[in-house]
Amino acid sequence: MSNTLTGYTPPRPPALSRFFASALVSVAVYLVAMGLIIYSAYSGAVAMGYNWQWYRVPKYFYTFTTDGFQWGEISVGLVKTVGLSLQAFLIALLLGIAVALLRLSGLLVGSAIATVFLEVVRNTPLLVLLYLFYYVLGPIFDLDRYTASILCLAVYHAAMISEIFRAGINAVPAGQWEGAKSIGMSTAQSYRYIILPQSVRFMLPPLTGEAVNMIKSSAIVSVIAVAELTTIGRNIISETYMSFEIWFTIAAVYLVVTVFLSVGVSLLERRYANK
């Protein structure tokens, strides 16, 4: 706020400093909340006489054997989870932008198809959709459980991503369309060179949220025994009975992945906005 008498305006802190300050507060609040949850779980475990075995957890990340360094089961599960989520997210992006363009095309049939797709997917629970892909569409189209999982996650999140694309495109001022048409650009060229590049800054934050949700949603494929982080965690628990240690560890791994993803995209967003 400027001083009305002297006209002096105090300098604002740099954007990067504000970002890290905000991130620090968010992390602190999260750690406090997680601390309370962990303390409550620990107190309950002590009350029931649970035997903690944290010393056994590291070997599920890595081990050293006579053959040298070996990745543990949790590390392997994390790689599979990230790979599955990445493949599903890329398909969801392509399908999402196709649905968004259909809704914005002005074509009666195209808009109707996109609307039906959105309403069906958004109003179907993810678990039911997964069963539909695996137990119904799987035998028909000869889909294995891994492929069915990827397609299910892609279709489910494509519905949300299509709305993000549509909102981002609609956020670009109408004058940009008029300017593109005035220099002779086709609709496809207008999208490619004018509209989509400008809409990126509107779409990055919600797309980050969908990427994080994709990683978290991937845990549901464990119900059809797809080998990923949650499935491997369940397998370890069935062998060791270390429920508390393994589930806390799995939750921490998911947390680290999603936080790194959020921070990375936030920095990319700020870099893009400063151009």
Secondary structure as GFF3:
##gff-version 3
##sequence-region A 1 275
A	DSSP	alpha_helix	15	47	.	.	.	ID=ss1
A	DSSP	three_ten_helix	54	56	.	.	.	ID=ss2
A	DSSP	three_ten_helix	58	60	.	.	.	ID=ss3
A	DSSP	beta_strand	62	65	.	.	.	ID=ss4
A	DSSP	beta_strand	68	71	.	.	.	ID=ss5
A	DSSP	alpha_helix	73	104	.	.	.	ID=ss6
A	DSSP	alpha_helix	108	122	.	.	.	ID=ss7
A	DSSP	alpha_helix	126	131	.	.	.	ID=ss8
A	DSSP	pi_helix	132	137	.	.	.	ID=ss9
A	DSSP	alpha_helix	138	141	.	.	.	ID=ss10
A	DSSP	alpha_helix	145	171	.	.	.	ID=ss11
A	DSSP	alpha_helix	174	182	.	.	.	ID=ss12
A	DSSP	alpha_helix	187	189	.	.	.	ID=ss13
A	DSSP	pi_helix	190	195	.	.	.	ID=ss14
A	DSSP	alpha_helix	196	217	.	.	.	ID=ss15
A	DSSP	three_ten_helix	218	224	.	.	.	ID=ss16
A	DSSP	alpha_helix	229	240	.	.	.	ID=ss17
A	DSSP	alpha_helix	243	273	.	.	.	ID=ss18
###
